[in-house]
């Protein structure tokens, strides 16, 4: 396993981190997210630890609140706990007072079966949450927890524009930050500019959504595959996506939401053979051309994080957007029509949206979801009639 320095600290972490937002489940994502397949997930997490992964990331809402207890139970063994750095997050949307912070932190420690947390983040910060948490004394709260040894490193995860990222980054002496970043998202949210600002300050950078919600793991269409093969034949789409990030020395670790042993093995293999500054000029050019091609086709910048769920009207928002994007990228009309018809039969298709706006408030990507649902339905519904009659 490759290890990297955690910003300006003395901590070293595995370059591959284990994300616990998309563990194996007993059912379909995201409707059955609460039902973790604990046998499979336990095997997966323990195998990751045996492979040398020492950074495990969870959060209060993951798997509808069941991720933290699962991680705590799985890593309860004292010898294993000493080897693993557990990261979890204070749910910004739940906080109205200092008392809320105290209560939730205590509950998280109990769920995780620990009396301290290695890494603690203010979750999904945007302009609104940042202002609210500062007013509630969140920074003083973090400072006290660090002084008392109840947390070792304090950070934040981020979903807003670059100017807000700069404000938050400069607003406190952070140990680390967690940003959405991949070769398609150089100009999204914190983006490359924010990444470079954090590295310059010595703030460790943890990467989330390295595969853009799994979109970058899917088989590439022929014209995109031709771009990859022109630079280095034989690599998988996953390897192309992860190599772009690990090429950057400022990436301390990236979080992969692995939910199978095959994914774990592939990611570990790629990590072992990818170092900083390893890309050739031909490879860098391939990324630029692939980015241009993908962005020209992509319809909705959705990562399937499911923060928008559940929809009060029953719409399976991530599933609709995935079908809309997949149709644009891969043009598989038969497959797309059948899956969208299945959503309609299940009472989960886009036409049921009432434009209540609840999803917009919760979306980390700040997508105009009702508008995009209308757009998707206008394409997918006629396709169903064309293909299925």
N, C-alpha and C positions, 0 to 999 in steps of 0.2 A: 504494500500500500504506500502511496506517495503522501508525504506530510508537508504541511506548509506553516509558515509563521502566521500567527493570528494578529495582524496589524503590528503595532509597536509593543505589544505585550510579550511576555516570555512563553506564552502558550503555543503549542504546536497542535494542529488539528489535521485529520485526514482530508485530503483534497476532495474526496467524495463524502458527502454527508447523507445521512438517512432521513428522508422526509416522511413524517407520519400523518400526512393529510390524505393519502390515497392508499391505505393499507388494503389487503385482500378483504373482500366482504362476502357475505352470504346473500347475494341478490344483485341488483343492478345499481349502478352509479347514475345520479346521486340519490335516487329515491330511497335506497336501502343503506345509505352511508353509515347509519348507526350500528348496523349489524356486522361488526368486524369478525372475520373468520379467524378466531384467535389461534387455532392450531397452526394454520398456514402462516399467519402474521408472526407468531412467536418463532417458528422455524426460520423465517426470513430475517428477522431482526437479530437473532442469535448467530446465524450464519454470517451476517454482515459484521457483527462484532468479532467473530473468529477471523474474518478476512482483514481486520485491522481498522475498520470504520469506527471512529471514536466520537463522532459528532452526530447526535440524534436530536431532531427538531420536531416539536409538537406544539400544540396550542389549545387553549380553552375550548374553542368551538369545533375542533377537528373531529370528524365522525360523530357529530352531534353531541360532543362532550365525552365520548368514550375513548378518545385517543390517549389522553393523559393517564387515566387509570390503567389502560393496557400497557403503556410504556413503564409505568411504575411497577406493575406486577412482573413484567418480563425482565426488568433490570434490577430486581430487588436484591439479588445475591450481592453481598458486600464486596467480594473480590471483583465482580463484574462492574458494579457501580463505580468503583475507583478508576476504572479504565475508560468509562464513557462520560463524555461531556454532554449533559442534557440541557437543551434550550427549550424554554417555553415563553409564553407571552401574556402580558396583562391586556385583557380585552378592552380596548379603548371605549367602545360603545356602551359598556356596562358601568363606566365610572362617572359618578356624580359628586363624589366626596372622597376625602382621605380614608374614611371608614370603609368605603367600598374596596379600595386598594388593599387595605390590611386584611379584610375578610377574604377576598379572592386569592391573594397570595398564600394565606394560610391553607385554604382549600386546595390550592394547586400542590403545595408541598405534601399535603396528606394524600392526594391522589397519586402523586409520583413517589410516595413512600421515601421521602428524603427530608432532612432538616436544612438543606441548603440547595440552591440551584446554581449550576455552573454559569449559565447564560440566561439573562432575563431581558425581554424586549417589550417596549411599548408597541402594541400590535396595530398594524395597518394605519400608520399615521398619515393624515392629510391635514390640510390647513385648519379645518374645524376641530378635529380631534386634538391636534397639537395645542391650539389655544386653550381648549377646555382642560387638558391635562396639566398644562403649566399653571393655569388658574387654580386647579385642585391641589397643587403641590406635588405633582408626580416626580419632579426632578429631586426635590428634597427627600422624597420617599426612597428613590433609588440610591441616593447618597447614603442614607441611613442604613439601608440593607447591605450596601457594600462595606461600610464601616464595621457592621456587626458580623460580617462574614456569611450572611444569609444568601447573598448572591456574589459571584466572583467577577462577572463582567456584565455590563449594562449596555443595551443597544436599542435599536428601533427597526421595525419593518416599515416599508414605505409604499404608498400608492397615491401619488399626486403629480404635479408637474415639477420641472427642474428648479424653478425659482423657490418653491416651497421646500424642496429637498435641501437647497443651499441654506435656507433660513434655519431649518431644523439641525442640520449638520453643524452650523456655527453657533447653535443655541445652547450647547452643553458640551462637556468633555466626554464624548461617547467613546466606548471601547470598540464598538462595531455597529455596522448597519446591515440590513438585509434588503436587497433590491431585486426587482424583476429585471432580468437581463439575459439576452441571447442575441444571436447574430441578426435577428429581425428587429429587435427592440432597441437599437442604438439611439433612437430619438424619442423613445417612449418613456414617460415618467422620469426617473433620475437619469436614465440613459448613460451614454458614454461620458458626457460632461460630468454628471454626478459621480460616476464611478471613479473618474480621474481625480476629482476634488477630494473624495474620501481617502484614496490612496495617498495623495499628497499630504494630507493631515496625519497620516499614520493610523487612520481608523480602519479596522479590519472590515473586509467586504465579504458578506455571505450572499450567494446567488440563489434566488428562487426562480421557478419557471424556466429552467435552462432548456427545456424541450417545449416551451410554450403550451403547457397543458397537454402534452403528448402529440401535438400537431407536427412537430419536427421529427417525431419517431416513425411516422407513417411512411410506407414505401413512396419514393419520389416518382412523380410522373416522368415519362420518357425524356422530355426536353430538360427537366431539372437534373435527372440522372446523368444526362449527357454532359452537363456542366461539371458535376462531381467527377465523372470518369475521365474528363479531359485533364484533370489535375492529379488525381490519385485513384485509380480504379480499385474496386473491391471493398471500399468502405461502406458501412451502413449509414443511413441518415442520422442515427443516434451518434455515431462516432464523429461525423462532421460537426454536429451541433455542440458536443461536449469538448472537442478539441479546440474550437474557437474560444471557449471560455478558459480552459486550462492553459492555453497559450499565454494568457495574461498573468504576469507574476503577482499582480495585486489581488487576484482572486484567492482568498484564503480557503474557502470551501464552497462547493455548490451542492444544493439539495436536490436529490433525485427521489421522486415518489415511486419507488420500486414496489411492485406488488407481485413479483414472481421471482423464483430463483434464477431463471434464465436472464431476466433483466439485471439482477444483481451481478451475475457472473459477467455479463457483457460490459456493464459499467465499470466493474473492477478491472477488467482486462484493458479497457480503453484508458483508464486512469493510470495504470502501470506503465503504459508506453507513450504517455503524453506529458511533456514537460513545458515549462514556460519558454516562450520565444522559439517554438519548434516549427512554426509554419513557414512554408516557402512563399516566394512571391506569387507563384502560380496558384497556390492554395488561397492566398489572400484575394487574388483576383476572382477565383471561383466563388468565394463567399459574396463578393460584391455583385456578381452577375446573378447568383441564385437569389439574393435578397431582392433585387430589382424584379425578377420574374415572379417571385412569390407575392410580393406586395402588390403587384399589378393585378393579381387574381383574388387575393384574400378579401372577403366581404365584411367580416366582423372580427374585431380584435379580441375575441373571447378566449380565455385560457381554461374554461370549464372548472373554475375554482368552486363554483356552486354557492358563493356568498349570496347570490340573488334568490336562492331557494330556501324554503318552499314558496312557490308562487301561490297567492291566495286563490287564483283562478285555476290552478292545476297545470299551468303550462310548464313543460320541461324545457326551460330556457336554454341550458347548455346543450341539450340534445338537438334542439332546433338549429342553433347556431353552428354546431358541428356538421350537421347535414348540409346546411347552406354553404359553408366553407368547403367541405369535401366535394360537393358538386362542382363548385367553381374551379377547384384545383385538379380533380381527377376525372370529372365528367362521366361518372358512373350513374347514368340515369335510372337504370333498372333497380339497382341496389338502393339508391336514394329514395326513389318513389315508394318502394315497399316499406322502408323504415319510417318515412314520414306518414304513410297510411297507418302504420302501427301506432304512431303517436296519436293520430286522429281517433282511432278506435279506442285507445286508452284514455281519451279525454285530456290529452296533454299537448295538443298542437297549438300553433301560434295564433290561430283565429280567436281563441278563447281569451286573449289578453284584453283587459278592460282599461288599460292605461292608468292604473291606480298610482304608479310611480314608486311603489315600495322597493322594487328591484333596483331602480336607478340610484336610490339613496344608499344601497348596500354594495353596489358594484365597485370593486377596487379600480377597474379600468375606466370608470366614469362613462360608460357606454350609454347612449340613448336607446335603452333596450326596447321600449314599446315601438319606437320608430323602426328599429332594425327587425323586430318581430313581424311587423307589417310588411316590410320589404322582403323578408324571407318567405312569408306565406304567399306573397304575390308571385313568387317564382316556384315554390314547391308544390302548391296546390294545383296549378295547371299541369305541372309535370306528372302528378299522380293521375290526373284525368287522361293525359296522353298515353302513359305507360300502362295503366291499369284499367282504363276504360270507365 
